Amino acid sequence: MTDTALRLFSERGFHGVTLDELCDAVDTSKRTFFRYFTSKEDVAMTPLHDLWRSFLKDLEVREPSGGPLLQFLQEALLAALEAMHPDHWAPRVVLNRQLAEQTPSIEAHGLRFCRDTTRSALDILHQRLGLATDNDPRPRLALDMLVASFHCALDTWTAQPSAPARNTLATHLRTACSALPESLTLPTPPWPPRS
């Protein structure tokens, strides 16, 4: 269903494809559609949803090494990325990003999913590691920095002139995460003196 939906949305525009037309194209009923998806936006976001759901699953079982939380989270996201299909996932994400740029409702759906995923990740960190208490903002900030790094990497990755590969996104993610410490202390240049 996801491949057909993304193809139709790309060819005819997101709003140019009705839910009835989408269900007809994949020979399924609306009832079956709603067993798996909440909306057209949900099916359009499937590639990134798959990645972040895999991230949450990895957090549930990943053994902490005692190192920095951000590194722990980065390793979980890289493992989730590695679990994505090497051939099919990347083209789906590229189509999703192109659609999201043109369709505010897809971008809004993605922001809500991101918020919900952050909450789920914080719950896992609290239950498994005793982190993410109400009076400690550090776990939330670490997660937010990981998400920001991912979005930075994703923007660089999708801007490539050639068809991007999954492993290239992992490289961009590592680069973005490695830039975080210096980004927190990056000085602002002084204004030139007024004459």
Buried (B, 14 or more C-beta within 10 A) or exposed (E): BBEBBBEBBBEEEBEEBEBEEBBEBBEBEEEEBEEEBEBBBBBBBBBBBBBBBBBBBBBEEBEEEEEEBBBBBBBBBBBBBEBBEEEEBBBBBBBBBBBBEEBEBBBEBBEEBBEEBBEBBBEBBBEBEEBBEEEEEEBBEBBEBBBBBBEBBBEBBBEEEEEBBBEBBBEBBBEBBEEBEEEEEEEEEEEEEEE
